[in-house]
Amino acid sequence: LAHNWIQEIERFCSDQRYWLFEPTAKNKKNRPSPWELAESPIVIVTYGLLVQHEDYFVQRPWYVSVFDEGQNIKNIRTERRRVCKELDCQHKIALTGTPMENHFGEFFSLVDLCVPGALGEYKNFMALFGPNSQSGVLPPNLEDVKLLKEKTKPLVLRRTKDLVLSELPRKTESVVKLDFNKPQRELYKKLALSWNQQISKTIGERGESGAQLQ
């Protein structure tokens, strides 16, 4: 992904200088100095190296931070999310195709990272939109969801499939069929039977909506 950003820079703004923060930066001598940063205003770093070199990134101011594949920081309790939150930036932008996958807390994590305080306190937010521990996962109140959409509308720029369809290459489909061998077929049957029983039990206890994730 980091090298993909380099390709995009060279394609769309080739006059911009950049610095790819690589594993060799474990040696402080290989880290970009302040004057090198001034000449190379774009610094590209992976989430893993960002956490490893937290001191380097957190102790200096940045103008804009762009968090690509933002689903990697959707868990508000992880180290990488904490480091991203502590970056001293004038502007923060998160890019992701899946701003919410499992629960509303992931959406809160990304919005609060870019616009701190916009959705209030995490515990108060989750009291409205979090799972009900006594009754399984229940959908939040529809009026609350409607209000949340209106509140975040100025903060979230969505590009739907219809908007980008003309920019995408033509779809190419290749169908390749592979038959199971005998041990694979037996294993598949056992797994399928086992999961069918578990899911049927969950549907009986929680209903279909409560069994979706399983």
C-alpha positions as CSV (number, residue, x, y, z in Angstrom):
1,L,0.0,0.0,0.0
2,A,2.8,2.4,0.8
3,H,4.4,1.8,-2.6
4,N,1.0,2.3,-4.2
5,W,0.9,5.8,-2.7
6,I,4.3,6.5,-4.3
7,Q,2.9,5.5,-7.7
8,E,0.0,7.8,-7.2
9,I,2.2,10.7,-6.2
10,E,4.4,10.2,-9.3
11,R,1.4,9.9,-11.5
12,F,-0.7,12.9,-10.3
13,C,1.8,15.3,-8.7
14,S,5.3,14.3,-9.9
15,D,6.8,17.6,-8.7
16,Q,6.1,16.7,-5.1
17,R,8.9,15.3,-3.1
18,Y,8.2,12.5,-0.6
19,W,9.9,10.3,2.0
20,L,9.0,6.6,2.4
21,F,9.6,5.8,6.1
22,E,11.1,2.3,5.8
23,P,12.2,-0.4,8.4
24,T,15.8,0.9,8.2
25,A,14.5,3.9,10.2
26,K,15.0,1.8,13.3
27,N,18.4,3.4,13.2
28,K,17.8,7.0,14.2
29,K,20.5,8.1,11.7
30,N,18.2,6.9,8.9
31,R,15.2,8.9,10.0
32,P,14.4,12.1,8.0
33,S,15.8,15.1,9.7
34,P,13.7,18.3,10.1
35,W,15.3,20.0,7.0
36,E,14.9,16.8,4.9
37,L,11.2,16.8,5.9
38,A,10.9,20.4,4.8
39,E,12.2,19.5,1.4
40,S,10.1,16.3,1.3
41,P,6.7,17.4,2.7
42,I,5.0,14.0,2.1
43,V,5.9,11.2,4.5
44,I,4.5,7.8,3.8
45,V,4.5,5.2,6.7
46,T,2.8,2.0,7.5
47,Y,0.7,1.6,10.6
48,G,3.1,-0.9,12.0
49,L,6.1,1.5,11.7
50,L,4.0,4.4,13.0
51,V,3.5,2.5,16.2
52,Q,7.1,1.3,16.4
53,H,8.4,4.9,16.0
54,E,5.7,6.7,18.0
55,D,8.2,9.1,19.5
56,Y,9.4,10.3,16.1
57,F,5.9,11.0,14.8
58,V,4.1,12.2,17.9
59,Q,6.7,14.7,19.0
60,R,6.5,16.9,15.8
61,P,3.6,18.8,14.3
62,W,2.0,17.8,11.0
63,Y,-0.3,19.7,8.7
64,V,-2.4,16.9,7.3
65,S,-2.5,13.2,8.2
66,V,-4.3,10.9,5.8
67,F,-5.2,7.4,7.2
68,D,-5.6,5.1,4.3
69,E,-7.5,1.8,4.8
70,G,-9.0,3.4,7.9
71,Q,-10.6,0.1,9.0
72,N,-7.2,-0.7,10.4
73,I,-7.8,1.8,13.2
74,K,-11.6,1.2,13.7
75,N,-10.9,-0.4,17.1
76,I,-10.7,2.4,19.5
77,R,-8.8,0.3,22.1
78,T,-5.7,-0.6,19.9
79,E,-2.2,0.9,20.1
80,R,-2.3,2.0,16.5
81,R,-5.5,3.9,17.1
82,R,-4.1,5.5,20.2
83,V,-0.9,6.7,18.3
84,C,-3.0,8.1,15.4
85,K,-5.1,10.0,17.9
86,E,-2.0,11.5,19.6
87,L,-0.5,12.8,16.3
88,D,-0.3,16.6,16.4
89,C,-2.1,17.5,13.1
90,Q,-4.1,20.5,11.9
91,H,-6.2,18.2,9.7
92,K,-6.9,14.5,9.8
93,I,-8.6,12.5,7.0
94,A,-9.6,8.8,7.1
95,L,-10.2,6.8,3.9
96,T,-12.1,3.5,4.0
97,G,-14.6,1.4,2.2
98,T,-15.8,-0.1,5.4
99,P,-16.3,2.6,8.1
100,M,-18.4,0.2,10.1
101,E,-18.2,-3.6,9.9
102,N,-19.3,-5.0,13.3
103,H,-20.8,-2.3,15.4
104,F,-21.3,1.5,15.7
105,G,-18.3,1.9,17.9
106,E,-16.0,1.5,14.8
107,F,-17.7,4.4,13.1
108,F,-17.3,6.4,16.3
109,S,-13.5,5.6,16.3
110,L,-13.0,7.0,12.8
111,V,-15.2,10.1,13.3
112,D,-13.7,11.0,16.7
113,L,-10.2,10.5,15.3
114,C,-10.7,13.1,12.5
115,V,-13.1,15.4,14.4
116,P,-12.5,14.9,18.2
117,G,-15.5,15.4,20.3
118,A,-18.0,15.5,17.4
119,L,-19.9,12.5,18.7
120,G,-19.4,13.1,22.4
121,E,-18.0,10.6,24.9
122,Y,-17.5,7.0,23.8
123,K,-19.4,5.5,26.7
124,N,-22.4,7.8,26.1
125,F,-22.3,7.0,22.4
126,M,-22.2,3.2,23.0
127,A,-25.1,3.5,25.5
128,L,-27.2,4.5,22.5
129,F,-25.6,2.5,19.7
130,G,-23.7,-0.4,21.4
131,P,-24.9,-4.0,21.8
132,N,-27.2,-4.9,24.6
133,S,-25.3,-7.5,26.7
134,Q,-28.5,-9.0,28.2
135,S,-30.4,-9.6,25.0
136,G,-27.7,-10.1,22.4
137,V,-27.1,-7.6,19.6
138,L,-30.1,-5.4,19.2
139,P,-30.6,-2.6,16.5
140,P,-30.4,0.9,18.0
141,N,-33.4,3.2,18.0
142,L,-34.1,4.3,14.4
143,E,-34.6,7.9,15.4
144,D,-31.1,7.9,17.0
145,V,-29.6,6.5,13.8
146,K,-31.4,9.1,11.8
147,L,-30.0,11.9,14.0
148,L,-26.5,10.3,13.8
149,K,-26.7,10.4,10.0
150,E,-27.7,14.1,10.0
151,K,-25.0,15.0,12.5
152,T,-22.2,13.3,10.6
153,K,-23.4,14.3,7.1
154,P,-21.0,17.3,6.9
155,L,-18.1,15.2,8.0
156,V,-18.4,12.1,5.8
157,L,-17.9,12.2,2.0
158,R,-19.4,9.1,0.4
159,R,-18.6,7.9,-3.1
160,T,-21.1,5.3,-4.1
161,K,-20.7,2.7,-6.8
162,D,-22.9,4.8,-9.2
163,L,-20.6,7.8,-8.8
164,V,-17.4,5.9,-9.6
165,L,-18.7,3.4,-12.1
166,S,-17.5,5.4,-15.1
167,E,-13.9,5.5,-13.6
168,L,-13.6,1.8,-13.1
169,P,-12.2,-0.6,-15.7
170,R,-14.5,-3.1,-17.4
171,K,-15.3,-6.1,-15.2
172,T,-13.5,-9.3,-16.1
173,E,-14.8,-12.6,-14.7
174,S,-12.9,-15.9,-14.7
175,V,-14.7,-18.9,-13.3
176,V,-12.4,-21.7,-12.2
177,K,-14.0,-24.9,-10.7
178,L,-12.0,-27.2,-8.5
179,D,-13.5,-30.5,-7.2
180,F,-12.9,-31.6,-3.6
181,N,-10.8,-34.7,-3.1
182,K,-12.2,-37.3,-0.8
183,P,-10.6,-36.0,2.5
184,Q,-11.6,-32.4,1.7
185,R,-15.2,-33.5,0.9
186,E,-15.5,-35.3,4.3
187,L,-14.0,-32.4,6.2
188,Y,-16.4,-29.9,4.4
189,K,-19.4,-32.1,5.3
190,K,-18.4,-32.2,8.9
191,L,-17.9,-28.5,9.2
192,A,-21.1,-27.6,7.3
193,L,-23.2,-29.9,9.5
194,S,-21.6,-28.5,12.7
195,W,-22.1,-24.9,11.7
196,N,-25.6,-25.5,10.5
197,Q,-26.5,-26.9,13.9
198,Q,-24.9,-24.0,15.8
199,I,-26.5,-21.3,13.6
200,S,-29.9,-23.0,13.9
201,K,-29.6,-23.0,17.6
202,T,-28.6,-19.3,17.7
203,I,-31.5,-18.3,15.4
204,G,-33.8,-20.2,17.8
205,E,-32.4,-18.3,20.8
206,R,-31.9,-14.8,19.3
207,G,-33.7,-14.7,16.0
208,E,-32.2,-14.2,12.6
209,S,-30.9,-10.7,13.3
210,G,-29.0,-11.9,16.3
211,A,-27.4,-14.7,14.3
212,Q,-26.2,-12.6,11.3
213,L,-22.6,-12.2,12.5
214,Q,-22.2,-15.9,13.3
